[in-house]
Amino acid sequence: MHTTRTAPVTGSVLGPALGSAFLCAMVAAQVMSGLSDDPPLFTEVVVALLAASAVSFAAAALGRTRAVAAFGAAVAVGYAAELVGVHTGFPFGAYHYTDALWPQAGGVPLVVALAWGGMGLAAYGIGGAVGGRGGVVVGALALTAWDLFLDPQMIRLGLWVWADPGPYRGVPLTNLAGWLLVSLLVMVVIRRIAGHDRPAGTGLVALYTTMAAMETLGFAAVFDPPDPLVAAVGGVAMGTFAVVGWRRLWLR
């Protein structure tokens, strides 16, 4: 007598389901934030859902242990860079966080470190689709492109302040150089933990694409007042990397 054995639910099934659920919840939280009179209240929730979605999608492609380790390493690199940055001005330029985001450790909100981890994995998805050492550079550029949205938004919300405001909506150009440097470090540690040239799957590319679309829509039509310049610059930058990621996945 033969019995039918039910296949176990593995990370390859559960990961995308959880990732999609967290992604939908993040979109809902972002929408509520855009419509709220007090958007900073939703910042921690949005970032937590972003991180949960990223780790879930990464677990499906890399395995749970590697995904969690890669996320933790990206969080550590991001936090270390921010800690050095707020106390020395290197590598981003002189800035400080306000008291709007808590808890903080050493003057750095912990949610900021989580954001480095979540979007670090998402950008790694873009670079992973490209593959090779070139994928590390593409992933770093993709992560830096996100800051074209992030800094103008956080400045208008009063979450951090630059000592010497720069030409891009108050953001100094040194910040982009710093972001690229730290983003390269994030991509290197994620790639080393994930396994060289190991594909990151479609989930992380979808997460990156969703962030690009939401930020573009937010600056173009939702935020008060709208900012067409940031919508265009950030939208083109992140949109280009999203297209690169999907194109490479479809050609495989």
Buried (B, 14 or more C-beta within 10 A) or exposed (E): EEEEEEEEEEBEEBBBEBBBBBBEBBBEBBBBBBEEEEBBEBBBBBBBBBBBBBBBBBBBBBBBEBBBBBBBBBBBBBBBBBBBBBEEBEBBBBBBBEEBBEEBEEEBBBBBBBBBBBBBBBBBBBBBBBBEBEBBBBBBBBBBBBBBBBBBBBBBBEBBBBEEBBEBBBBBEBBBBBBBBBBBBBBBBBBEBBEEEBBBBBBBBBBBBBBBBBBBBBBBEBBEEEBEEBBBBBBEBBBBBBEBBBEBBEEE
